[in-house]
Amino acid sequence: MGFELSRDDRVVVTGASGFIGSAVTRALVRRGVNVVALFEPGAVTSNLDGLEVERREVDISDVNKLKGVFDGARYCFHLAAKFGFWPKDASSFYAVNVQGSRNVVSTASDAGVERIVYTSTVATLGLWKTKSGTPSNEDDVADLSHLYGNYKKTKYVAEHEVLRLAAQGAPVVLVLPTMPHGPFDHRPTPSGQVVLDYLNGRMPGYVDTAMNVTHVDDLAEGHVLALEKGSQGRSYVCGGDNISMAQLLQILSSVTGLPPAQRRFPGLFPMIAGRVSQFVEGDLLRRQPRVPLEAAQMATTTMTFDDARARRELGYVSRPAELALYDSARWFVGNGYVEPSRKEMLRWTTPDATSPS
């Protein structure tokens, strides 16, 4: 049975106003399908502006609110998730990420949706090998001590709930994104915040770590490929280039003309700052810590990944990290995120990054 997208297919996308969700929505609109764009109550929906989609505000944690959503739908992309550091109400992560995922997958499956692409995260994978220079892949079992914070914990649980439903017959394929960069990162995401901090001169130094950088639009195409070519119940890492933080900052300097951050901090530095900030601001003052401990833990963890399975089985391709970072920086500058004094310093150089890697 083929799963190719056809013009006028009805396709439901949850989390459609988010960074990755809106990229998937744009990829679907380009293909001429009828997108039902779901977003949480109160969500910022500017990423959907100009797109001809059916907008629906839905609380996916309440299964009753999903009644009728999948009527006539052929496919579903489930990208909705709650992300954040230091939540006052941890239960909200479980409500959206775990129960919400169960609600969406089970309701869509019961409604006869032919294929559901569930967006998980590489945070559910083990990082045992990365310190020795070997990237992780879909077969690496997670180390629970690396599941920092409620986002990672609930996504880990949610992935297993989705796989449980897949074992019972739900037509699910899983995509595990790495660290996306590119346009429409309005929040911004933690990966986008690194770019924004650099642009605004708020990065006095860096920690020696590494990550996998991919363009959000390439990642969106990976979701479509997973729908069309993925195997039932199988997971696919979709990523790009594994680079060090020093390389990332050098790329940003090359494409923007801004001076690179040259001071290298030991890994202990952000951990101390995170623990102090957590104790003083989080525990004592009960407000969002300036340096969340979970963010500090992530910043000191080597997160490199091997997406050979997606390239081999799906035909997934990605463009170089230079283009992803360039497009991210241009979008932040063009949408008012960068201080005027820093904008005056910019000297753009367009990267030669049109070929897939």
C-alpha positions as YAML, in Angstrom:
chain: A
units: angstrom
residues:
- id: 1
  name: MET
  ca: [0.00, 0.00, 0.00]
- id: 2
  name: GLY
  ca: [1.41, 3.36, -0.99]
- id: 3
  name: PHE
  ca: [1.40, 6.41, 1.22]
- id: 4
  name: GLU
  ca: [2.27, 9.09, -1.31]
- id: 5
  name: LEU
  ca: [0.76, 12.50, -0.65]
- id: 6
  name: SER
  ca: [-1.82, 13.43, -3.24]
- id: 7
  name: ARG
  ca: [-3.28, 16.82, -4.01]
- id: 8
  name: ASP
  ca: [-6.40, 17.49, -1.96]
- id: 9
  name: ASP
  ca: [-5.55, 14.86, 0.69]
- id: 10
  name: ARG
  ca: [-6.83, 16.00, 4.09]
- id: 11
  name: VAL
  ca: [-3.88, 16.06, 6.49]
- id: 12
  name: VAL
  ca: [-4.00, 16.99, 10.18]
- id: 13
  name: VAL
  ca: [-0.92, 18.65, 11.69]
- id: 14
  name: THR
  ca: [-0.79, 19.16, 15.46]
- id: 15
  name: GLY
  ca: [1.54, 21.84, 16.78]
- id: 16
  name: ALA
  ca: [1.22, 23.47, 13.36]
- id: 17
  name: SER
  ca: [2.12, 26.96, 14.56]
- id: 18
  name: GLY
  ca: [5.42, 25.87, 16.14]
- id: 19
  name: PHE
  ca: [8.91, 26.00, 14.69]
- id: 20
  name: ILE
  ca: [9.08, 22.49, 13.21]
- id: 21
  name: GLY
  ca: [5.30, 22.18, 12.91]
- id: 22
  name: SER
  ca: [5.00, 25.25, 10.72]
- id: 23
  name: ALA
  ca: [7.86, 24.01, 8.52]
- id: 24
  name: VAL
  ca: [5.99, 20.73, 8.02]
- id: 25
  name: THR
  ca: [2.80, 22.70, 7.33]
- id: 26
  name: ARG
  ca: [4.56, 24.80, 4.67]
- id: 27
  name: ALA
  ca: [5.97, 21.64, 3.06]
- id: 28
  name: LEU
  ca: [2.47, 20.17, 2.87]
- id: 29
  name: VAL
  ca: [0.90, 23.36, 1.52]
- id: 30
  name: ARG
  ca: [3.49, 23.37, -1.27]
- id: 31
  name: ARG
  ca: [2.25, 19.92, -2.22]
- id: 32
  name: GLY
  ca: [-1.33, 21.14, -2.53]
- id: 33
  name: VAL
  ca: [-2.87, 19.08, 0.28]
- id: 34
  name: ASN
  ca: [-5.64, 20.33, 2.57]
- id: 35
  name: VAL
  ca: [-4.00, 20.98, 5.92]
- id: 36
  name: VAL
  ca: [-5.95, 21.06, 9.17]
- id: 37
  name: ALA
  ca: [-3.61, 23.09, 11.38]
- id: 38
  name: LEU
  ca: [-4.10, 22.37, 15.09]
- id: 39
  name: PHE
  ca: [-2.59, 24.57, 17.77]
- id: 40
  name: GLU
  ca: [-2.96, 24.89, 21.53]
- id: 41
  name: PRO
  ca: [-5.28, 27.49, 23.09]
- id: 42
  name: GLY
  ca: [-3.51, 30.85, 23.30]
- id: 43
  name: ALA
  ca: [-0.73, 29.86, 20.90]
- id: 44
  name: VAL
  ca: [1.05, 32.46, 18.78]
- id: 45
  name: THR
  ca: [-0.03, 31.62, 15.24]
- id: 46
  name: SER
  ca: [1.99, 34.12, 13.19]
- id: 47
  name: ASN
  ca: [3.88, 31.22, 11.57]
- id: 48
  name: LEU
  ca: [0.63, 30.27, 9.82]
- id: 49
  name: ASP
  ca: [0.04, 33.72, 8.37]
- id: 50
  name: GLY
  ca: [-0.32, 33.64, 4.60]
- id: 51
  name: LEU
  ca: [-0.90, 29.88, 4.47]
- id: 52
  name: GLU
  ca: [-4.19, 28.53, 3.17]
- id: 53
  name: VAL
  ca: [-4.97, 26.06, 5.93]
- id: 54
  name: GLU
  ca: [-7.91, 25.22, 8.15]
- id: 55
  name: ARG
  ca: [-7.06, 26.53, 11.61]
- id: 56
  name: ARG
  ca: [-8.36, 24.78, 14.72]
- id: 57
  name: GLU
  ca: [-7.56, 25.59, 18.35]
- id: 58
  name: VAL
  ca: [-7.55, 22.30, 20.24]
- id: 59
  name: ASP
  ca: [-6.38, 21.16, 23.67]
- id: 60
  name: ILE
  ca: [-5.01, 17.71, 22.81]
- id: 61
  name: SER
  ca: [-4.76, 16.73, 26.48]
- id: 62
  name: ASP
  ca: [-8.58, 16.47, 26.46]
- id: 63
  name: VAL
  ca: [-9.54, 13.56, 24.22]
- id: 64
  name: ASN
  ca: [-13.09, 14.90, 23.89]
- id: 65
  name: LYS
  ca: [-11.75, 18.01, 22.13]
- id: 66
  name: LEU
  ca: [-10.41, 15.78, 19.35]
- id: 67
  name: LYS
  ca: [-13.82, 14.46, 18.34]
- id: 68
  name: GLY
  ca: [-14.37, 15.05, 14.64]
- id: 69
  name: VAL
  ca: [-10.87, 16.45, 14.06]
- id: 70
  name: PHE
  ca: [-9.80, 13.44, 11.98]
- id: 71
  name: ASP
  ca: [-13.02, 12.97, 10.03]
- id: 72
  name: GLY
  ca: [-12.05, 12.52, 6.39]
- id: 73
  name: ALA
  ca: [-8.32, 12.84, 7.15]
- id: 74
  name: ARG
  ca: [-5.94, 10.51, 5.37]
- id: 75
  name: TYR
  ca: [-2.78, 11.36, 7.30]
- id: 76
  name: CYS
  ca: [-1.65, 12.98, 10.55]
- id: 77
  name: PHE
  ca: [1.60, 14.61, 11.66]
- id: 78
  name: HIS
  ca: [1.74, 14.87, 15.44]
- id: 79
  name: LEU
  ca: [4.26, 17.55, 16.41]
- id: 80
  name: ALA
  ca: [2.50, 19.24, 19.35]
- id: 81
  name: ALA
  ca: [4.57, 19.14, 22.53]
- id: 82
  name: LYS
  ca: [5.21, 21.20, 25.61]
- id: 83
  name: PHE
  ca: [8.81, 22.33, 26.02]
- id: 84
  name: GLY
  ca: [10.45, 24.47, 28.66]
- id: 85
  name: PHE
  ca: [12.83, 24.62, 31.57]
- id: 86
  name: TRP
  ca: [11.87, 24.80, 35.24]
- id: 87
  name: PRO
  ca: [8.08, 24.50, 35.05]
- id: 88
  name: LYS
  ca: [6.01, 25.48, 38.05]
- id: 89
  name: ASP
  ca: [3.53, 22.78, 37.06]
- id: 90
  name: ALA
  ca: [5.29, 19.63, 35.92]
- id: 91
  name: SER
  ca: [1.99, 17.82, 35.41]
- id: 92
  name: SER
  ca: [1.27, 19.97, 32.35]
- id: 93
  name: PHE
  ca: [4.18, 18.27, 30.56]
- id: 94
  name: TYR
  ca: [2.63, 14.88, 31.17]
- id: 95
  name: ALA
  ca: [-0.81, 16.11, 30.13]
- id: 96
  name: VAL
  ca: [0.39, 17.37, 26.75]
- id: 97
  name: ASN
  ca: [3.39, 15.21, 25.88]
- id: 98
  name: VAL
  ca: [2.18, 11.85, 27.19]
- id: 99
  name: GLN
  ca: [-1.60, 11.93, 27.42]
- id: 100
  name: GLY
  ca: [-1.88, 14.28, 24.46]
- id: 101
  name: SER
  ca: [0.17, 11.92, 22.30]
- id: 102
  name: ARG
  ca: [-1.94, 8.95, 23.33]
- id: 103
  name: ASN
  ca: [-5.08, 10.92, 22.57]
- id: 104
  name: VAL
  ca: [-3.93, 12.02, 19.12]
- id: 105
  name: VAL
  ca: [-2.54, 8.67, 18.00]
- id: 106
  name: SER
  ca: [-5.42, 6.57, 19.31]
- id: 107
  name: THR
  ca: [-8.11, 8.96, 18.03]
- id: 108
  name: ALA
  ca: [-6.52, 9.27, 14.60]
- id: 109
  name: SER
  ca: [-6.06, 5.51, 14.35]
- id: 110
  name: ASP
  ca: [-9.67, 4.84, 15.38]
- id: 111
  name: ALA
  ca: [-10.84, 7.37, 12.76]
- id: 112
  name: GLY
  ca: [-9.13, 5.40, 10.01]
- id: 113
  name: VAL
  ca: [-6.13, 7.66, 9.39]
- id: 114
  name: GLU
  ca: [-3.80, 5.67, 7.16]
- id: 115
  name: ARG
  ca: [-0.51, 6.87, 8.59]
- id: 116
  name: ILE
  ca: [0.58, 8.92, 11.61]
- id: 117
  name: VAL
  ca: [4.02, 10.53, 11.78]
- id: 118
  name: TYR
  ca: [4.92, 11.11, 15.42]
- id: 119
  name: THR
  ca: [7.66, 13.61, 16.19]
- id: 120
  name: SER
  ca: [9.78, 12.37, 19.07]
- id: 121
  name: THR
  ca: [13.27, 13.70, 19.86]
- id: 122
  name: VAL
  ca: [16.87, 12.51, 19.87]
- id: 123
  name: ALA
  ca: [16.76, 13.29, 23.60]
- id: 124
  name: THR
  ca: [15.25, 9.82, 24.07]
- id: 125
  name: LEU
  ca: [18.40, 8.13, 22.75]
- id: 126
  name: GLY
  ca: [21.45, 7.01, 24.67]
- id: 127
  name: LEU
  ca: [24.57, 9.15, 24.56]
- id: 128
  name: TRP
  ca: [26.98, 6.51, 25.79]
- id: 129
  name: LYS
  ca: [29.25, 6.72, 22.74]
- id: 130
  name: THR
  ca: [29.32, 10.44, 22.03]
- id: 131
  name: LYS
  ca: [32.10, 11.39, 24.44]
- id: 132
  name: SER
  ca: [34.43, 9.01, 22.61]
- id: 133
  name: GLY
  ca: [33.50, 10.60, 19.28]
- id: 134
  name: THR
  ca: [30.92, 8.09, 18.02]
- id: 135
  name: PRO
  ca: [27.49, 9.60, 17.23]
- id: 136
  name: SER
  ca: [24.36, 7.97, 18.66]
- id: 137
  name: ASN
  ca: [21.67, 6.36, 16.54]
- id: 138
  name: GLU
  ca: [18.19, 4.84, 16.89]
- id: 139
  name: ASP
  ca: [19.54, 1.65, 18.48]
- id: 140
  name: ASP
  ca: [21.26, 3.31, 21.43]
- id: 141
  name: VAL
  ca: [19.37, 2.70, 24.67]
- id: 142
  name: ALA
  ca: [18.79, 5.82, 26.75]
- id: 143
  name: ASP
  ca: [20.66, 6.55, 29.95]
- id: 144
  name: LEU
  ca: [17.93, 7.76, 32.32]
- id: 145
  name: SER
  ca: [20.41, 10.06, 34.04]
- id: 146
  name: HIS
  ca: [20.59, 12.06, 30.79]
- id: 147
  name: LEU
  ca: [16.85, 12.72, 30.74]
- id: 148
  name: TYR
  ca: [17.21, 16.19, 32.23]
- id: 149
  name: GLY
  ca: [13.96, 17.92, 33.08]
- id: 150
  name: ASN
  ca: [10.31, 17.24, 32.44]
- id: 151
  name: TYR
  ca: [10.47, 17.70, 28.66]
- id: 152
  name: LYS
  ca: [12.95, 14.87, 28.10]
- id: 153
  name: LYS
  ca: [11.32, 12.63, 30.70]
- id: 154
  name: THR
  ca: [7.84, 13.02, 29.28]
- id: 155
  name: LYS
  ca: [8.99, 12.65, 25.67]
- id: 156
  name: TYR
  ca: [10.70, 9.41, 26.67]
- id: 157
  name: VAL
  ca: [7.51, 8.11, 28.26]
- id: 158
  name: ALA
  ca: [5.39, 9.40, 25.35]
- id: 159
  name: GLU
  ca: [7.56, 7.61, 22.80]
- id: 160
  name: HIS
  ca: [7.00, 4.33, 24.58]
- id: 161
  name: GLU
  ca: [3.25, 4.95, 24.76]
- id: 162
  name: VAL
  ca: [3.21, 5.64, 21.02]
- id: 163
  name: LEU
  ca: [5.20, 2.47, 20.34]
- id: 164
  name: ARG
  ca: [2.75, 0.56, 22.51]
- id: 165
  name: LEU
  ca: [-0.10, 1.83, 20.32]
- id: 166
  name: ALA
  ca: [1.91, 0.95, 17.21]
- id: 167
  name: ALA
  ca: [2.29, -2.61, 18.51]
- id: 168
  name: GLN
  ca: [-1.49, -2.73, 18.81]
- id: 169
  name: GLY
  ca: [-1.89, -1.69, 15.19]
- id: 170
  name: ALA
  ca: [-1.74, 2.11, 15.11]
- id: 171
  name: PRO
  ca: [-0.10, 3.08, 11.77]
- id: 172
  name: VAL
  ca: [2.75, 5.06, 13.32]
- id: 173
  name: VAL
  ca: [6.19, 6.10, 12.04]
- id: 174
  name: LEU
  ca: [8.52, 8.06, 14.34]
- id: 175
  name: VAL
  ca: [10.83, 10.96, 13.45]
- id: 176
  name: LEU
  ca: [13.56, 12.01, 15.89]
- id: 177
  name: PRO
  ca: [14.79, 15.52, 15.01]
- id: 178
  name: THR
  ca: [18.20, 16.79, 16.04]
- id: 179
  name: MET
  ca: [18.84, 20.55, 16.59]
- id: 180
  name: PRO
  ca: [16.94, 22.54, 13.95]
- id: 181
  name: HIS
  ca: [17.84, 26.05, 12.82]
- id: 182
  name: GLY
  ca: [16.26, 28.31, 10.25]
- id: 183
  name: PRO
  ca: [13.41, 30.79, 9.76]
- id: 184
  name: PHE
  ca: [10.20, 31.18, 11.81]
- id: 185
  name: ASP
  ca: [11.79, 30.37, 15.17]
- id: 186
  name: HIS
  ca: [9.63, 32.97, 16.90]
- id: 187
  name: ARG
  ca: [9.90, 31.61, 20.45]
- id: 188
  name: PRO
  ca: [12.94, 31.04, 20.02]
- id: 189
  name: THR
  ca: [13.92, 27.41, 20.63]
- id: 190
  name: PRO
  ca: [17.03, 26.64, 22.74]
- id: 191
  name: SER
  ca: [19.05, 26.07, 19.56]
- id: 192
  name: GLY
  ca: [17.79, 29.34, 18.10]
- id: 193
  name: GLN
  ca: [18.53, 31.15, 21.35]
- id: 194
  name: VAL
  ca: [22.22, 30.32, 20.89]
- id: 195
  name: VAL
  ca: [22.15, 32.13, 17.53]
- id: 196
  name: LEU
  ca: [20.22, 35.05, 18.97]
- id: 197
  name: ASP
  ca: [22.53, 35.43, 21.97]
- id: 198
  name: TYR
  ca: [25.48, 35.49, 19.61]
- id: 199
  name: LEU
  ca: [23.85, 38.11, 17.37]
- id: 200
  name: ASN
  ca: [23.11, 40.34, 20.35]
- id: 201
  name: GLY
  ca: [26.60, 40.01, 21.84]
- id: 202
  name: ARG
  ca: [25.39, 38.10, 24.89]
- id: 203
  name: MET
  ca: [27.77, 35.19, 24.54]
- id: 204
  name: PRO
  ca: [31.03, 35.98, 26.34]
- id: 205
  name: GLY
  ca: [32.32, 32.46, 25.77]
- id: 206
  name: TYR
  ca: [31.36, 28.86, 25.14]
- id: 207
  name: VAL
  ca: [31.67, 25.36, 26.54]
- id: 208
  name: ASP
  ca: [33.50, 22.69, 24.58]
- id: 209
  name: THR
  ca: [30.62, 20.50, 23.44]
- id: 210
  name: ALA
  ca: [29.12, 19.30, 20.16]
- id: 211
  name: MET
  ca: [25.71, 18.97, 18.56]
- id: 212
  name: ASN
  ca: [23.98, 17.98, 15.34]
- id: 213
  name: VAL
  ca: [22.67, 20.93, 13.31]
- id: 214
  name: THR
  ca: [20.03, 20.64, 10.61]
- id: 215
  name: HIS
  ca: [17.91, 23.08, 8.62]
- id: 216
  name: VAL
  ca: [14.31, 23.09, 9.80]
- id: 217
  name: ASP
  ca: [13.05, 22.90, 6.21]
- id: 218
  name: ASP
  ca: [15.16, 19.80, 5.53]
- id: 219
  name: LEU
  ca: [13.73, 18.31, 8.70]
- id: 220
  name: ALA
  ca: [10.22, 19.05, 7.43]
- id: 221
  name: GLU
  ca: [11.00, 17.19, 4.20]
- id: 222
  name: GLY
  ca: [12.24, 14.31, 6.37]
- id: 223
  name: HIS
  ca: [8.81, 14.14, 7.99]
- id: 224
  name: VAL
  ca: [7.15, 13.85, 4.59]
- id: 225
  name: LEU
  ca: [9.60, 11.13, 3.55]
- id: 226
  name: ALA
  ca: [8.88, 9.25, 6.79]
- id: 227
  name: LEU
  ca: [5.17, 9.32, 5.92]
- id: 228
  name: GLU
  ca: [5.71, 8.11, 2.38]
- id: 229
  name: LYS
  ca: [8.56, 5.62, 2.85]
- id: 230
  name: GLY
  ca: [8.92, 4.83, 6.54]
- id: 231
  name: SER
  ca: [8.18, 1.43, 8.06]
- id: 232
  name: GLN
  ca: [5.44, 0.80, 10.59]
- id: 233
  name: GLY
  ca: [6.66, 1.40, 14.17]
- id: 234
  name: ARG
  ca: [10.20, 2.33, 13.04]
- id: 235
  name: SER
  ca: [12.15, 5.35, 14.27]
- id: 236
  name: TYR
  ca: [14.24, 7.66, 12.09]
- id: 237
  name: VAL
  ca: [16.77, 10.23, 13.26]
- id: 238
  name: CYS
  ca: [16.67, 13.20, 10.89]
- id: 239
  name: GLY
  ca: [19.61, 15.52, 11.30]
- id: 240
  name: GLY
  ca: [22.48, 17.24, 9.56]
- id: 241
  name: ASP
  ca: [26.08, 18.05, 10.45]
- id: 242
  name: ASN
  ca: [27.79, 17.14, 13.71]
- id: 243
  name: ILE
  ca: [29.81, 20.20, 14.73]
- id: 244
  name: SER
  ca: [31.43, 21.56, 17.88]
- id: 245
  name: MET
  ca: [30.22, 24.70, 19.59]
- id: 246
  name: ALA
  ca: [33.44, 26.41, 18.51]
- id: 247
  name: GLN
  ca: [32.67, 25.52, 14.89]
- id: 248
  name: LEU
  ca: [29.09, 26.75, 15.22]
- id: 249
  name: LEU
  ca: [30.27, 30.12, 16.51]
- id: 250
  name: GLN
  ca: [32.92, 30.36, 13.80]
- id: 251
  name: ILE
  ca: [30.25, 29.73, 11.16]
- id: 252
  name: LEU
  ca: [28.10, 32.48, 12.63]
- id: 253
  name: SER
  ca: [31.05, 34.83, 12.59]
- id: 254
  name: SER
  ca: [31.80, 33.95, 8.96]
- id: 255
  name: VAL
  ca: [28.25, 34.57, 7.70]
- id: 256
  name: THR
  ca: [27.51, 37.69, 9.79]
- id: 257
  name: GLY
  ca: [30.90, 39.42, 10.00]
- id: 258
  name: LEU
  ca: [30.55, 39.66, 13.79]
- id: 259
  name: PRO
  ca: [33.55, 38.75, 15.95]
- id: 260
  name: PRO
  ca: [33.55, 35.18, 17.25]
- id: 261
  name: ALA
  ca: [33.23, 34.31, 20.92]
- id: 262
  name: GLN
  ca: [36.77, 33.30, 21.80]
- id: 263
  name: ARG
  ca: [36.69, 32.54, 25.51]
- id: 264
  name: ARG
  ca: [36.28, 28.85, 26.32]
- id: 265
  name: PHE
  ca: [34.74, 28.00, 29.68]
- id: 266
  name: PRO
  ca: [35.22, 24.70, 31.49]
- id: 267
  name: GLY
  ca: [32.13, 22.51, 31.69]
- id: 268
  name: LEU
  ca: [31.96, 23.10, 35.43]
- id: 269
  name: PHE
  ca: [31.21, 26.81, 34.87]
- id: 270
  name: PRO
  ca: [27.65, 26.53, 33.51]
- id: 271
  name: MET
  ca: [26.85, 23.77, 36.01]
- id: 272
  name: ILE
  ca: [27.78, 26.01, 38.94]
- id: 273
  name: ALA
  ca: [25.83, 28.91, 37.44]
- id: 274
  name: GLY
  ca: [22.83, 26.64, 36.87]
- id: 275
  name: ARG
  ca: [22.80, 25.28, 40.41]
- id: 276
  name: VAL
  ca: [23.14, 28.73, 41.96]
- id: 277
  name: SER
  ca: [20.44, 30.16, 39.71]
- id: 278
  name: GLN
  ca: [18.17, 27.20, 40.42]
- id: 279
  name: PHE
  ca: [18.57, 27.61, 44.20]
- id: 280
  name: VAL
  ca: [18.27, 31.39, 44.42]
- id: 281
  name: GLU
  ca: [15.76, 32.20, 41.69]
- id: 282
  name: GLY
  ca: [13.95, 28.89, 41.35]
- id: 283
  name: ASP
  ca: [13.75, 27.48, 44.87]
- id: 284
  name: LEU
  ca: [13.83, 30.67, 46.94]
- id: 285
  name: LEU
  ca: [12.19, 33.29, 44.71]
- id: 286
  name: ARG
  ca: [9.97, 30.82, 42.77]
- id: 287
  name: ARG
  ca: [10.62, 32.37, 39.39]
- id: 288
  name: GLN
  ca: [12.20, 31.22, 36.15]
- id: 289
  name: PRO
  ca: [15.96, 30.87, 36.77]
- id: 290
  name: ARG
  ca: [18.14, 33.00, 34.52]
- id: 291
  name: VAL
  ca: [20.34, 29.94, 33.98]
- id: 292
  name: PRO
  ca: [18.04, 26.89, 34.23]
- id: 293
  name: LEU
  ca: [19.89, 23.87, 35.55]
- id: 294
  name: GLU
  ca: [18.41, 21.69, 32.80]
- id: 295
  name: ALA
  ca: [19.80, 24.05, 30.17]
- id: 296
  name: ALA
  ca: [23.23, 23.96, 31.82]
- id: 297
  name: GLN
  ca: [23.17, 20.17, 31.82]
- id: 298
  name: MET
  ca: [22.25, 20.09, 28.14]
- id: 299
  name: ALA
  ca: [24.97, 22.63, 27.32]
- id: 300
  name: THR
  ca: [27.64, 20.36, 28.74]
- id: 301
  name: THR
  ca: [26.42, 17.17, 27.03]
- id: 302
  name: THR
  ca: [27.86, 16.02, 23.71]
- id: 303
  name: MET
  ca: [24.84, 15.40, 21.47]
- id: 304
  name: THR
  ca: [26.02, 14.08, 18.11]
- id: 305
  name: PHE
  ca: [23.90, 11.73, 16.03]
- id: 306
  name: ASP
  ca: [24.04, 9.40, 13.04]
- id: 307
  name: ASP
  ca: [21.04, 9.65, 10.69]
- id: 308
  name: ALA
  ca: [22.25, 6.99, 8.22]
- id: 309
  name: ARG
  ca: [19.02, 5.01, 8.61]
- id: 310
  name: ALA
  ca: [16.87, 7.91, 7.38]
- id: 311
  name: ARG
  ca: [19.25, 8.58, 4.49]
- id: 312
  name: ARG
  ca: [19.34, 4.93, 3.50]
- id: 313
  name: GLU
  ca: [15.68, 3.95, 3.98]
- id: 314
  name: LEU
  ca: [13.89, 7.24, 3.32]
- id: 315
  name: GLY
  ca: [16.23, 9.04, 0.94]
- id: 316
  name: TYR
  ca: [16.61, 11.86, 3.46]
- id: 317
  name: VAL
  ca: [19.12, 14.60, 2.60]
- id: 318
  name: SER
  ca: [20.21, 17.74, 4.40]
- id: 319
  name: ARG
  ca: [22.08, 20.86, 3.46]
- id: 320
  name: PRO
  ca: [25.19, 22.03, 5.35]
- id: 321
  name: ALA
  ca: [24.98, 23.62, 8.78]
- id: 322
  name: GLU
  ca: [26.21, 26.92, 7.32]
- id: 323
  name: LEU
  ca: [22.94, 27.46, 5.49]
- id: 324
  name: ALA
  ca: [20.81, 26.54, 8.49]
- id: 325
  name: LEU
  ca: [22.67, 28.98, 10.72]
- id: 326
  name: TYR
  ca: [22.70, 31.69, 8.05]
- id: 327
  name: ASP
  ca: [18.94, 31.42, 7.50]
- id: 328
  name: SER
  ca: [18.36, 31.46, 11.25]
- id: 329
  name: ALA
  ca: [20.45, 34.61, 11.72]
- id: 330
  name: ARG
  ca: [18.83, 36.40, 8.76]
- id: 331
  name: TRP
  ca: [15.36, 35.63, 10.09]
- id: 332
  name: PHE
  ca: [16.12, 36.90, 13.59]
- id: 333
  name: VAL
  ca: [17.63, 40.10, 12.20]
- id: 334
  name: GLY
  ca: [14.77, 40.62, 9.76]
- id: 335
  name: ASN
  ca: [12.09, 40.15, 12.41]
- id: 336
  name: GLY
  ca: [13.28, 42.58, 15.07]
- id: 337
  name: TYR
  ca: [15.08, 40.24, 17.47]
- id: 338
  name: VAL
  ca: [18.48, 41.92, 17.18]
- id: 339
  name: GLU
  ca: [19.53, 45.18, 18.81]
- id: 340
  name: PRO
  ca: [20.13, 48.12, 16.41]
- id: 341
  name: SER
  ca: [23.72, 48.61, 17.52]
- id: 342
  name: ARG
  ca: [24.51, 45.01, 16.62]
- id: 343
  name: LYS
  ca: [22.64, 45.19, 13.31]
- id: 344
  name: GLU
  ca: [24.93, 48.03, 12.23]
- id: 345
  name: MET
  ca: [27.91, 45.72, 12.67]
- id: 346
  name: LEU
  ca: [26.59, 43.01, 10.35]
- id: 347
  name: ARG
  ca: [28.42, 42.20, 7.13]
- id: 348
  name: TRP
  ca: [26.60, 39.29, 5.54]
- id: 349
  name: THR
  ca: [28.31, 36.56, 3.54]
- id: 350
  name: THR
  ca: [25.97, 34.08, 1.88]
- id: 351
  name: PRO
  ca: [27.28, 30.54, 2.34]
- id: 352
  name: ASP
  ca: [27.80, 28.26, -0.63]
- id: 353
  name: ALA
  ca: [25.46, 25.69, 0.83]
- id: 354
  name: THR
  ca: [22.96, 24.71, -1.82]
- id: 355
  name: SER
  ca: [24.05, 21.10, -2.20]
- id: 356
  name: PRO
  ca: [22.61, 18.39, 0.08]
- id: 357
  name: SER
  ca: [25.07, 16.58, 2.31]
...
